Amino acid sequence: MLSLLAILFVCGAIEANPPKPINGVKLNKGDAKIEDYAYLVSFQLDTKKFCSGVIITANHLLTTAQCASSVNANVKIIRAGSNSYLQDGDLYTVAKTINHEAYDEKKLVNNIAVVQVVENFSGITKDIVVNSDGAYIQPSKEGTAVGYGRLSTNHSKDLIDAVDVQVIDGKKCTYRALNAGEFCVKNLRESKGTCYIPGSPIVRMIGSNMAVLGMVSMRDEDCENTSDVFVDVSNFKNWIDTVTSK
């Protein structure tokens, strides 16, 4: 049950149709299964542009404002419950999109949005909470990035993937200077970026709950050799709670 939310952004722009993987070579730790990450969704804006997101209530998902800005209401494009962003699972209809009111499209400041769907996601989600504690995105903290995306700078796949990541000092972010409400991570296995599409989440256990820490906001075209920029959802927790309670 996953409608493919996946736009590949290159240097802040939407990236075109991802190339195919080579001989199963993986940049990250390997294929994951949607049963373990049932909150992951994707959406297809047209035949070549994709984004991702994370289910946070029975009928709301969290993504970037850059992704949500291209989504129209009454279109059945959210794909959930699939290992692939191209097929299988179930499709859901967009009811409305809500960008953060202070979103700056040019600078990608406050790059966060909530998408509400018509049909409930009930029955496919695993409980997940939105992190409210900024301590979990401080340098050296770890989590797991989950998404659909590239195996390397020039090669990608359409299957779900997961990799352990570590937050790094914002001053060491190799892509660009961070905006407020953002953090940078590196792939723990190879000290590179995740190469995942925008909206892909980072999650970790906090107490007895699985929590989403952030989502891919931007990454460089050379995603293998640069760290990824993530939206820090704890910075927007009050806004998210307000929007999803209406």
Kinemage of the C-alpha trace (Angstrom):
@kinemage 1
@onewidth
@group {chain A} dominant
@subgroup {mainchain}
@vectorlist {calphas} color= white
{ca met a 1} P 0.000 0.000 0.000
{ca leu a 2} L 2.459 2.616 -1.103
{ca ser a 3} L 1.964 5.433 -3.555
{ca leu a 4} L 5.343 6.477 -4.707
{ca leu a 5} L 6.480 9.749 -3.209
{ca ala a 6} L 9.822 10.017 -4.864
{ca ile a 7} L 11.384 12.986 -6.601
{ca leu a 8} L 15.103 12.782 -7.122
{ca phe a 9} L 16.549 16.210 -6.452
{ca val a 10} L 19.895 17.122 -7.901
{ca cys a 11} L 21.496 20.218 -6.412
{ca gly a 12} L 18.074 21.363 -5.271
{ca ala a 13} L 16.324 20.548 -8.546
{ca ile a 14} L 14.023 17.635 -9.317
{ca glu a 15} L 15.975 14.731 -10.727
{ca ala a 16} L 14.820 12.748 -13.730
{ca asn a 17} L 14.226 9.022 -14.129
{ca pro a 18} L 16.811 7.116 -12.027
{ca pro a 19} L 19.276 4.882 -13.891
{ca lys a 20} L 19.388 1.130 -13.370
{ca pro a 21} L 21.710 -0.629 -10.902
{ca ile a 22} L 24.862 -2.434 -11.974
{ca asn a 23} L 25.357 -6.135 -11.168
{ca gly a 24} L 23.766 -5.832 -7.749
{ca val a 25} L 26.584 -3.625 -6.417
{ca lys a 26} L 25.306 -1.852 -3.307
{ca leu a 27} L 26.413 1.429 -1.803
{ca asn a 28} L 24.433 0.790 1.373
{ca lys a 29} L 23.882 -2.163 3.665
{ca gly a 30} L 21.331 -3.885 1.496
{ca asp a 31} L 17.747 -4.561 0.636
{ca ala a 32} L 15.173 -4.065 3.352
{ca lys a 33} L 11.618 -5.387 3.569
{ca ile a 34} L 8.544 -3.187 3.676
{ca glu a 35} L 7.167 -5.339 6.506
{ca asp a 36} L 9.880 -3.848 8.726
{ca tyr a 37} L 9.345 -0.289 7.491
{ca ala a 38} L 5.607 -0.236 6.740
{ca tyr a 39} L 5.456 3.520 7.427
{ca leu a 40} L 7.521 4.244 4.300
{ca val a 41} L 5.594 5.490 1.257
{ca ser a 42} L 6.468 6.815 -2.152
{ca phe a 43} L 4.702 8.933 -4.712
{ca gln a 44} L 5.093 9.434 -8.404
{ca leu a 45} L 4.531 12.987 -9.627
{ca asp a 46} L 4.822 11.980 -13.260
{ca thr a 47} L 6.498 9.173 -15.189
{ca lys a 48} L 9.985 10.368 -14.219
{ca lys a 49} L 9.772 12.231 -10.904
{ca phe a 50} L 9.547 10.617 -7.488
{ca cys a 51} L 9.508 11.445 -3.757
{ca ser a 52} L 9.128 9.568 -0.493
{ca gly a 53} L 7.487 10.142 2.859
{ca val a 54} L 6.660 8.563 6.214
{ca ile a 55} L 3.213 7.716 7.602
{ca ile a 56} L 2.625 9.414 10.966
{ca thr a 57} L -1.144 8.933 11.480
{ca ala a 58} L -3.884 6.807 9.942
{ca asn a 59} L -4.316 9.371 7.158
{ca his a 60} L -1.313 11.715 7.290
{ca leu a 61} L 2.216 11.401 6.006
{ca leu a 62} L 5.229 13.618 6.442
{ca thr a 63} L 7.389 14.702 3.504
{ca thr a 64} L 9.284 17.753 2.272
{ca ala a 65} L 7.520 20.890 1.113
{ca gln a 66} L 9.498 20.675 -2.112
{ca cys a 67} L 7.899 17.281 -2.770
{ca ala a 68} L 4.408 18.269 -1.640
{ca ser a 69} L 4.389 21.445 -3.752
{ca ser a 70} L 4.045 19.313 -6.879
{ca val a 71} L 1.214 17.135 -5.551
{ca asn a 72} L -2.396 17.777 -6.589
{ca ala a 73} L -5.465 16.902 -4.549
{ca asn a 74} L -7.807 14.105 -5.669
{ca val a 75} L -4.975 12.231 -7.390
{ca lys a 76} L -4.289 8.629 -6.406
{ca ile a 77} L -0.503 8.604 -6.266
{ca ile a 78} L 0.586 7.609 -2.747
{ca arg a 79} L 1.965 4.052 -2.814
{ca ala a 80} L 2.176 2.168 0.470
{ca gly a 81} L 2.986 -1.409 1.422
{ca ser a 82} L 5.416 -2.186 -1.380
{ca asn a 83} L 9.092 -3.092 -1.602
{ca ser a 84} L 9.188 -1.216 -4.915
{ca tyr a 85} L 8.394 2.401 -5.673
{ca leu a 86} L 7.213 1.383 -9.135
{ca gln a 87} L 4.657 -1.341 -8.492
{ca asp a 88} L 2.649 -3.431 -6.018
{ca gly a 89} L 1.252 -2.295 -2.685
{ca asp a 90} L -1.826 -0.059 -2.631
{ca leu a 91} L -2.457 3.436 -3.948
{ca tyr a 92} L -4.020 6.214 -1.869
{ca thr a 93} L -5.716 9.432 -2.927
{ca val a 94} L -4.354 12.822 -1.860
{ca ala a 95} L -6.939 14.870 0.052
{ca lys a 96} L -4.742 17.919 0.606
{ca thr a 97} L -1.167 19.054 1.122
{ca ile a 98} L -0.030 21.483 3.799
{ca asn a 99} L 3.356 23.147 3.414
{ca his a 100} L 4.963 24.913 6.348
{ca glu a 101} L 3.804 28.519 6.130
{ca ala a 102} L 7.387 29.794 6.279
{ca tyr a 103} L 8.688 27.477 3.547
{ca asp a 104} L 11.198 29.218 1.257
{ca glu a 105} L 11.314 27.449 -2.093
{ca lys a 106} L 14.599 29.006 -3.182
{ca lys a 107} L 16.559 28.448 0.020
{ca leu a 108} L 14.621 25.320 1.069
{ca val a 109} L 14.155 26.763 4.550
{ca asn a 110} L 11.369 25.072 6.570
{ca asn a 111} L 11.246 22.367 3.909
{ca ile a 112} L 8.532 20.258 5.512
{ca ala a 113} L 4.939 19.368 4.662
{ca val a 114} L 2.071 17.123 5.687
{ca val a 115} L 0.021 15.252 3.104
{ca gln a 116} L -3.439 14.040 4.082
{ca val a 117} L -4.978 11.114 2.210
{ca val a 118} L -8.620 10.229 1.656
{ca glu a 119} L -8.391 6.544 2.578
{ca asn a 120} L -6.932 5.517 5.929
{ca phe a 121} L -3.573 3.748 6.061
{ca ser a 122} L -4.967 1.532 8.835
{ca gly a 123} L -3.755 -2.052 8.817
{ca ile a 124} L -0.377 -1.440 7.178
{ca thr a 125} L 1.430 0.922 9.511
{ca lys a 126} L 3.735 0.114 12.341
{ca asp a 127} L 3.520 2.529 15.229
{ca ile a 128} L 5.899 5.425 14.714
{ca val a 129} L 6.175 8.732 16.541
{ca val a 130} L 7.628 12.077 15.527
{ca asn a 131} L 10.760 12.835 17.510
{ca ser a 132} L 10.450 15.865 19.782
{ca asp a 133} L 13.929 15.818 21.343
{ca gly a 134} L 16.722 17.635 19.523
{ca ala a 135} L 19.286 15.663 21.523
{ca tyr a 136} L 18.833 12.751 19.121
{ca ile a 137} L 20.146 14.703 16.150
{ca gln a 138} L 23.314 15.948 17.830
{ca pro a 139} L 26.715 14.922 16.362
{ca ser a 140} L 27.592 11.221 16.851
{ca lys a 141} L 23.955 10.175 17.351
{ca glu a 142} L 22.899 7.304 15.108
{ca gly a 143} L 19.816 6.106 13.296
{ca thr a 144} L 18.719 4.112 10.270
{ca ala a 145} L 17.928 5.804 6.974
{ca val a 146} L 15.266 4.016 4.940
{ca gly a 147} L 14.270 4.727 1.381
{ca tyr a 148} L 14.225 4.018 -2.298
{ca gly a 149} L 17.161 5.404 -4.180
{ca arg a 150} L 20.565 5.104 -5.688
{ca leu a 151} L 23.236 2.517 -5.226
{ca ser a 152} L 25.814 5.075 -6.281
{ca thr a 153} L 26.001 8.435 -8.018
{ca asn a 154} L 25.137 7.001 -11.425
{ca his a 155} L 23.160 3.877 -10.624
{ca ser a 156} L 19.965 3.280 -8.691
{ca lys a 157} L 17.284 0.745 -7.887
{ca asp a 158} L 13.552 0.786 -7.311
{ca leu a 159} L 13.585 -1.377 -4.159
{ca ile a 160} L 13.528 -0.340 -0.518
{ca asp a 161} L 16.939 -0.056 1.130
{ca ala a 162} L 18.225 0.760 4.617
{ca val a 163} L 21.554 1.925 5.991
{ca asp a 164} L 22.814 2.977 9.406
{ca val a 165} L 23.848 6.622 9.567
{ca gln a 166} L 25.481 8.976 12.019
{ca val a 167} L 24.817 12.664 12.583
{ca ile a 168} L 27.886 14.814 11.911
{ca asp a 169} L 28.852 18.312 12.950
{ca gly a 170} L 26.990 20.754 10.721
{ca lys a 171} L 30.247 22.584 10.022
{ca lys a 172} L 31.571 19.395 8.438
{ca cys a 173} L 28.612 18.955 6.121
{ca thr a 174} L 30.192 18.502 2.709
{ca tyr a 175} L 27.139 19.537 0.703
{ca arg a 176} L 26.249 23.033 1.904
{ca ala a 177} L 25.797 25.185 4.996
{ca leu a 178} L 22.787 24.095 7.019
{ca asn a 179} L 19.587 26.068 7.479
{ca ala a 180} L 17.910 26.222 10.864
{ca gly a 181} L 15.984 22.999 11.436
{ca glu a 182} L 18.379 20.807 9.441
{ca phe a 183} L 21.125 18.321 10.219
{ca cys a 184} L 23.718 16.382 8.271
{ca val a 185} L 24.511 12.653 8.308
{ca lys a 186} L 26.996 10.213 6.866
{ca asn a 187} L 26.564 6.587 5.893
{ca leu a 188} L 28.242 4.613 8.684
{ca arg a 189} L 29.342 1.820 6.410
{ca glu a 190} L 31.197 3.920 3.886
{ca ser a 191} L 31.183 7.474 5.311
{ca lys a 192} L 29.170 8.661 2.323
{ca gly a 193} L 25.679 9.934 1.710
{ca thr a 194} L 22.639 7.671 1.593
{ca cys a 195} L 21.746 8.507 -2.020
{ca tyr a 196} L 18.044 8.205 -1.086
{ca ile a 197} L 15.284 10.282 -2.669
{ca pro a 198} L 13.864 13.374 -0.873
{ca gly a 199} L 11.372 12.633 1.877
{ca ser a 200} L 13.150 9.400 2.875
{ca pro a 201} L 13.233 9.158 6.688
{ca ile a 202} L 15.796 8.460 9.371
{ca val a 203} L 14.356 6.408 12.227
{ca arg a 204} L 15.540 4.994 15.543
{ca met a 205} L 14.113 3.462 18.683
{ca ile a 206} L 13.484 5.973 21.469
{ca gly a 207} L 12.381 4.098 24.554
{ca ser a 208} L 9.788 1.589 23.341
{ca asn a 209} L 8.792 3.637 20.292
{ca met a 210} L 10.133 3.786 16.774
{ca ala a 211} L 10.623 7.480 16.005
{ca val a 212} L 11.275 9.431 12.843
{ca leu a 213} L 14.169 11.870 13.334
{ca gly a 214} L 14.263 13.533 9.938
{ca met a 215} L 13.791 13.287 6.186
{ca val a 216} L 16.101 13.820 3.236
{ca ser a 217} L 15.798 17.470 2.264
{ca met a 218} L 18.611 17.796 -0.234
{ca arg a 219} L 21.600 15.905 -1.473
{ca asp a 220} L 24.282 16.542 -4.027
{ca glu a 221} L 24.310 14.918 -7.443
{ca asp a 222} L 27.569 13.362 -6.289
{ca cys a 223} L 25.713 11.599 -3.489
{ca glu a 224} L 28.438 9.028 -2.860
{ca asn a 225} L 30.962 11.615 -1.772
{ca thr a 226} L 28.866 14.180 0.072
{ca ser a 227} L 26.860 14.053 3.278
{ca asp a 228} L 23.061 14.343 3.088
{ca val a 229} L 21.003 17.232 4.459
{ca phe a 230} L 17.981 16.171 6.522
{ca val a 231} L 15.020 18.114 7.908
{ca asp a 232} L 14.999 17.901 11.714
{ca val a 233} L 11.397 17.001 12.544
{ca ser a 234} L 11.844 17.794 16.254
{ca asn a 235} L 12.181 21.438 15.219
{ca phe a 236} L 8.681 21.247 13.726
{ca lys a 237} L 6.941 18.931 16.210
{ca asn a 238} L 4.422 21.527 17.439
{ca trp a 239} L 3.560 22.500 13.864
{ca ile a 240} L 3.100 18.843 12.862
{ca asp a 241} L 0.848 18.173 15.862
{ca thr a 242} L -1.272 21.221 15.073
{ca val a 243} L -1.680 20.377 11.404
{ca thr a 244} L -2.522 16.709 11.944
{ca ser a 245} L -5.039 17.448 14.728
{ca lys a 246} L -7.327 19.535 12.497
